[in-house]
């Protein structure tokens, strides 16, 4: 089965590249959703942007945009190895 190993060695970088491209596309989609939410928010609040103050409903600007996005996943980058709060998942800790 040396040919199977050779085929895997050739295809592995291709699959990794395709996976990263899919992550980039998902990230661009998330950014677009946040941009549209920001535009909707400013239209609803007389052309004022959301405040970055964490004391406002306890969630800052992202909490103010959430009713327009309706998905917490839109605020997460699929390529980011950290989780909320800047902690690293246990599976990635060495």
C-alpha positions as CSV (number, residue, x, y, z in Angstrom):
1,X,0.0,0.0,0.0
2,X,2.8,2.5,-0.6
3,X,0.6,4.2,-3.2
4,X,-2.1,4.9,-0.6
5,X,0.4,6.7,1.5
6,X,1.6,8.7,-1.5
7,X,-1.9,9.7,-2.4
8,X,-2.6,10.8,1.1
9,X,0.6,12.8,1.2
10,X,-0.5,14.6,-2.0
11,X,-4.1,15.2,-1.0
12,X,-3.6,16.2,2.7
13,X,-2.3,19.7,1.8
14,X,-5.1,20.1,-0.7
15,X,-7.8,19.3,2.0
16,X,-6.1,21.5,4.5
17,X,-6.1,24.4,2.0
18,X,-9.8,23.8,1.2
19,X,-10.7,23.7,4.9
20,X,-8.9,27.0,5.5
21,X,-10.7,28.6,2.5
22,X,-14.0,27.5,3.9
23,X,-13.1,29.1,7.3
24,X,-12.2,32.3,5.5
25,X,-15.5,32.3,3.7
26,X,-17.4,31.7,6.9
27,X,-15.5,34.6,8.6
28,X,-16.3,36.9,5.7
29,X,-20.0,36.0,6.0
30,X,-19.9,36.7,9.7
31,X,-18.3,40.1,9.1
32,X,-21.0,40.9,6.5
33,X,-23.7,40.0,9.0
34,X,-22.2,42.2,11.7
35,X,-21.9,45.1,9.1
36,X,-25.5,44.7,8.1
37,X,-26.5,44.6,11.8
38,X,-24.6,47.8,12.4
39,X,-26.3,49.5,9.6
40,X,-29.7,48.4,10.9
41,X,-28.9,49.5,14.4
42,X,-27.8,53.0,13.2
43,X,-31.0,53.3,11.2
44,X,-33.2,52.4,14.2
45,X,-31.3,54.7,16.6
46,X,-31.2,58.0,14.6
47,X,-27.8,57.4,13.0
48,X,-26.1,56.7,16.3
49,X,-23.6,53.9,16.6
50,X,-23.8,51.4,19.5
51,X,-21.7,52.3,22.6
52,X,-18.7,50.3,23.5
53,X,-19.5,50.8,27.2
54,X,-19.7,47.4,28.9
55,X,-22.2,48.9,31.5
56,X,-24.8,49.3,28.8
57,X,-26.9,46.1,29.2
58,X,-23.6,44.5,30.4
59,X,-22.5,43.4,26.9
60,X,-21.0,46.3,25.1
61,X,-21.6,47.0,21.4
62,X,-21.9,43.3,20.5
63,X,-24.8,42.9,22.9
64,X,-26.5,45.9,21.3
65,X,-26.1,44.4,17.8
66,X,-27.3,40.9,18.9
67,X,-31.0,41.4,18.2
68,X,-30.1,42.2,14.6
69,X,-27.6,39.2,14.2
70,X,-29.4,36.6,16.3
71,X,-26.5,34.3,16.4
72,X,-23.6,34.2,18.8
73,X,-21.5,32.3,16.2
74,X,-21.4,35.4,14.0
75,X,-19.1,37.0,16.6
76,X,-16.6,34.0,16.5
77,X,-13.9,33.5,13.9
78,X,-13.8,29.8,12.8
79,X,-10.0,30.0,12.6
80,X,-9.5,31.5,16.1
81,X,-8.1,28.8,18.5
82,X,-9.3,30.6,21.6
83,X,-12.8,30.6,23.1
84,X,-14.8,33.4,24.8
85,X,-12.8,35.3,27.4
86,X,-9.4,34.7,25.6
87,X,-8.9,31.2,27.1
88,X,-7.4,28.4,25.1
89,X,-9.4,25.2,24.9
90,X,-7.9,22.3,26.8
91,X,-7.4,20.3,23.5
92,X,-5.0,23.0,22.3
93,X,-3.1,23.4,25.5
94,X,0.3,21.7,25.5
